[in-house]
Amino acid sequence: MHRFILLSLFSFLYFPFPLRGWLIVLLTLPAAGLRGQENDRRWALRWSADPLDKPVLTQRSPGASTGNGSSAFALTGEYYLRDNLSVQTGYFRTDVSYGNAVRRMEGAHAGARRYFLHPGFVIRPYLSAAVELNWGEHTQHRTFGGSEGGGRQSYTGGQHTVNPRVSFVPGAGLEFYLLSSVAFTVEYGFHAGLASHTEVNVAYDGRPPLVMRDRGMYHSLSIGVKLDFPFSFTSDDGMSLLNLLMGLLFDYPYETY
C-alpha cells in the first residue's frame, strides 16, 4: 500500500519525464509508514503554493475568460492537539486572475483541522476550516488596454474590485508522508469573502463589451510540503533515500525512448 502511494505521487511530481524509470525506482523503496506516535509530534511548518485559483462568476459574457494567471502561496504553522485535532495560523498572498485583471489579497489566516486516520498512517485525509484576514488593498480600480491578432484588433477595459476584509474558507485535503517527518500535501479550499465583489469589462472595436462579475468567492487547489517537529530521521528514511538515489543513478540512464 505504501509503495503504491509513493509510486503515484512521484510519477505525478516528475511528469512529463519518462515514467518507466521512475516505476523501477519507486518499487525499490521500502514501506515508509513507520512514524512517531501522536505524542511525539508537537507542531509543524507548511509551505504551499496554488496551481489553481478560479473565481466563482455570477455573470460571464460568452467568450470571456478568467485566464490562467492566478497564483498564491502561504506559510503556515500548525500545533497538534489531542483526538486528531490541530490549530493553525500563518501568512497568505493570493492573486486571482480575471484574464486581463487580477484581484490581489494578502494577510493572516487561522483555523483548525480534523484528521481521520491515526498519525502512524502514511496517508492522512482531513477537513479544515479557516478565517482569512486581508490587510492588502481593499478596493482596486484599474484600466487596461492592448491589441490581439498581431495588432489587428485593439481592446480597452476596466476593473472594479472590493476585496473582503474577512473570508471564511472550508476545505479538505490529504497528507502523504514521504519520510517520518516530511509530508507532501494537497488541499482544496472554497473561499467566501464577506462584502466583496469584482466587475471586469473588456470592450473590443466593433463588438459588445465582455463582462465578468463575482461576489468575492473562488476555488483554490494548493500543493505543499510540511515538516513535523521535533524532526526525526529514521533508518527506514535513510534506506528510502538510498534506494531512490541508487535507482536514479543506475536505472534511469538506461531508459529508452
Secondary structure, DSSP 8 states (H G I E B T S, - for coil): -HHHHHHHHHHHHTTTS-HHHHHHHHHTS--------GGG--EEEEEEEEEEEEEEEEEE-TT----S--EEEEEEEEEE-STTEEEEEEEEEEEEE-SS-EEEEEEEEEEEEEE-S-TTSSEEEEEEEEEEEE-S-SEEEEEEEEEETTTTEEEEEEEEEE--SEEEEEEEEEEEEEETTEEEEEEEEEEEETT-EEEEEEEETTS--EEEEEEEEEEEEEEEEEEEES----HHHHHHHHHHHHHHHHTGGG---
